[in-house]
């Protein structure tokens, strides 16, 4: 039995250009991986890059094994799929491979399209794949954030206060709900006074939210953690809809949502947008959807580093999402 007798095997897929001056990309497979996985010249396989699955044919001639397009596909189609996954020349990606041999369990599980056709993916904002956080850099960012302050209060004290205020959810008492919303707007920087009195805006938002609190909470709690999926735009439109006073307040909304569900909603912050290359992102629920998609890519791409960084954070962050928020915030501060 070949090494592909079981569905999936891990290896490193090397994204490279077909020619030095060209723009066509392909997946190169190391000779040692070809041998270890028992792959044969001409074998139909599917490679899962985590963000996209690409089917093709193994080619071992020429000394540099690679995934060639199968029937019905092309080098251009493979290039498009690789780029849709935000991968470029020089990337080395942790991947798995499964055989598309007839009758195999793998081929049935990977029945995504006719043989040789590249799997389709939802488009994602470009730029997130470029962020690779080392444990050393991540730890330094965490130390800077945790020792920093905002408006005279330490960042850690503000975070603790915020999570504590929302630990039982949004209050059903309107006056207390106004207090919660006002805290996020004023103390946590969810709003700016130059756009209006924050307490008055908070009262308008709280009144809106109080009127739909039941279904709003259902939508909030029904949202899956960000590591699993990005909330859809319809859900975000609804969750953001109460945050409208004399103007719309998407940053205020994102910060409130984060304190209620720190596993699902990242904080929309100008400093966090910079390293994600989203400086000019429109502040709206739809813009937040794009921000969350990009944030999720970075979250998944740096899971091992974030796990190491959590030790330095001393459990001050409730989720890896918050750990990454701190890191991006600090990176953004130092960017022009």
N, C-alpha and C positions, 0 to 999 in steps of 0.2 A: 504494500500500500504506500502511496506517495505521502509526503508530509501534509498534503491537502486533504487527508482523509477526514479531518475535522474542519468545521466551517471557516474559521478565521485564524490568521496568524499575523503577528505584528512584525513590522520592519520599518525602516526609514526610507521614505520615498523622496527622491532628489528631483526638484523642479529645475529644469535646465532649458536653455535655448537649443534648438536643433542646429543652429549655426551661430558663429560668433557675432556676426553682424545682423542676424535675423531677429524676427519678433515671434516666431512660432515656438511654443513651449511644449515640452513633453515630460514624461515621468521616467526617470532613470532608476534602475534597480541595481544594487550592488551585486557583484559576482558571488560574494559570500552568501547573500540572501537568496539568490537564485538556487544555490546548492542546498542551503539549509531548508528552504521551503519546498524543494523538489520540483521547481518549476521547469518546464520543458519548452524548447523553441516551438512556436506555433500554438501554444496552449491558450485557450480563451479563459480570461480571468476578469475579476472585477476588483478594483482597488478602492478602498474607502479611506478618503483623506480626512474624515471627520466632518468636513463642511460640504463635501460633494463626493459622489461615487462615480467612478469612470471605468467603463468596460473596454476591453481591447484584447490584443493578442501579444503574447510574449515574443520578443525578438532577442536572440542571444548572439547573432552574428555580428562581427565587427569588434568584439571585445568589450562593448559597453551595453549590457542588456537594457532594454527599454520596453515601454508599453506602446505598441503600434496600434493605429486605429483598426477596428474590425470591419466586417461588411456593413455598409450603410453609414459608417462614420468617416471622419477625416481628421487630419492633423489640426485643421482650423477649428473643428468642433471641440477637440480636446483642449486646445488653447483657450477657447472661449470659456469652457467649463472651469479650467484652472483659474482663470482670471476672475470669473464670477465668484469663486471662493476666496478672493482677495489674496491669491498666491502669485508670486512673481519669480523670475529667474534668481537662483541662488538659495531658495527656501529648501530646507530639509524638514520634512513633515512626518510625524509619527502616523503610521497608517496600518491597515490590515488588508489582507488579501484573501479572496475566496475563489475557488474554481467555478467556472461556468460550464463544466463538463455536463453532458447529458445525464439526467437522472440524479444528479447530486443534490443533496439537501441544500447546498449553498446556492445553486442556480435558482432553485425555487424561491428561496428567501430574497434573492436579489433580482427578482423578476420586475424590474423597473421599467423596461422598455425593450423593443426588439434588440437582438444581440448586436453588440458593437455600438449602440447608440449611447451617447453621453447623457447621464442623468441630469435633470433640470433642478435648479435651485432657485429659491427666492433671492432677489438681489439684495445685497447688503452694502451699507456705506463703505467706501474705501478708506483705508488709513488705519483701521484697528489692528490689522495683521502686522503692522510695522512696529507695534509696541511689544517689546520683550523686556520683562522686568526681572532683573537678577535679585536673588535673595538679599544681597548686600545693599543694593540700591533701595529695595523695598523697605528694608529695616531702617535705613537712614531717613526715608520719607516719613515713616511711621513715628520715628523719634521726633522729627521736626514738627509734625502735626500735633502730637500729643503734648509737646512742650510749648505749643503756640497758644495764642489767645485771639479773641474777637470781641471788640467793643468793651475791653476791660475785664472780660471773663475768660478763663482758660477754656480751650477747645474741649477738653475732657469733661469739665464741669457742665458746659452747655450741652454736650451730647447726652450725658447722664440725665440731666434735667429733662431734655426733650423725650427721651425714651420712657422716662418715668411718668411724664404727663400723659402719655398715650398708652401706657401699659394695659389699661382696661378698655382701650378703644376710644372713639369719639364720644363725648358725653351726650346723653339724651336730654340733659338740662341745657336750655338755650344759653343762659348766662355763662355757664361753665364752658360750653362749647365755644363761645366767643373768646373766653380767656385762652383756651387751647390754640385756637386759630391765630389770635393776636400774638401769642408767644412766638409762633413760627414766623410770623411776618416781621415782628419788631426785634426780638432777641436773637433769632436765628437767621436773620437776613433774607427772609422770604419776600420782602417788599421794601420799597424805598419811599421815604416820607415825601420826596419831591413830587411823587405822583398822587399824593392825597394822604389824608390822615389815616394811619394804619389801623387804629382802633375802629374807626368808622367803616373802613373797608372790611375789617374782620367781622363786624356785625352783619354786613351785607352777605358775606360769604357764609357765615354760620347760619343765617336765616335760610339761605338757599339750600344748604346741606341738611338742615334740620327737617326741611319739607320732604326730602327724599331719602332720609337716613336708612330706612329699612332696605330698599333695593340697592342703595349705594353700598351698604355694608356687605350685602350678599355678593355684589360684584367684586368688592375688595377681597373678601375671603375666598372667593372662587378663583382668584388669579393664582396661577401656578408659580413656583419659584423661578426666578430669572434664569437659573442654570438649566432649567427644563425648556422654557420657551419665553418669548417676548409677548407681553399682553397685546392682544389685537387692537387695531385702531378704534373699533367700535366701543370696546370696553374702556379704553383710555379717554375717548371723547366724553363718555358718561361720567367717569371718575373725575375728570377735569372740569366738567360743566358747572358745578356749584361755585367754582373759584372765579367768580365774575362779580365785581363790584362796579365801580365807575369805569373800570377797565378789566381786562383779563389778566389773571395772575398764574401763569403756568409754573414758574419757579416755586411759588408759594404752594401750589398744588403738589408738586413733586416732593417737596420736603415734608409736607404733611403725610403723604402716602408712604414715604420712606419710614417715618417713625411708627406708623401703624403696621407696615409690612417690610421690614428691613431686608427680607430675603427676596423680595420681588421688585422693588422700585428703587432705582438709583437716584441720587440727588442731581437735579439739573442745575449745574453751576458753571459759571463762565470759566473758572479755572480748570474744571474737569473737562470742559469742551475743547480746550486748547490742544492737549496732547492727542485727543481723538480726531483732530483736524476738522472740528465742527464749529469753529469760531463764528461763522456766519449762519449758523443754524437758526431757523425761525423758531421763536419761543411760542409754541402751541402744542396741543396734544399730539399732533402729527409729527412735529419736530421732536417731541419727546420719544415717540415711537422709534424714530431714527437713532436718537441718542441711546436709547435702551438697547437697540440691536447692536450698535457699535460697542457699547459698554459690555454686553454679553460676550462678544467675540474676544475681547481682551480678558475678561473673567475666565473663560474656558481655556484660552491659550496660556494663561499664567497660573493655572491651578496649583501646580507643585510649588512655585515660588511663594504664592499666597499662603499656602499651608505652613511654610517655613517662617514667613513673616508674622503669622499669628502669635507665635511664641514671644516675639519682641513686643507685640501689642498687649500682652498680658491680659487677654480676654476683655479688653475695653470695647471691642467691636462685636456686635451680636452675630454678624455674618461675614463671610469673605467679601460679600458685596460692599460692605462698609469699609473693610480693609482696603479694597481697591479704590473706593471713593477717596480715602485719605491720601493714598499714593498719587492718584491723578491730580488731586487738589494741589499737592505740594509740587508736583512736576509743573503744573500750570502756572503756579506763582512765579517760577523762575523762567518762564518763557516770555518772550517779547510779544 
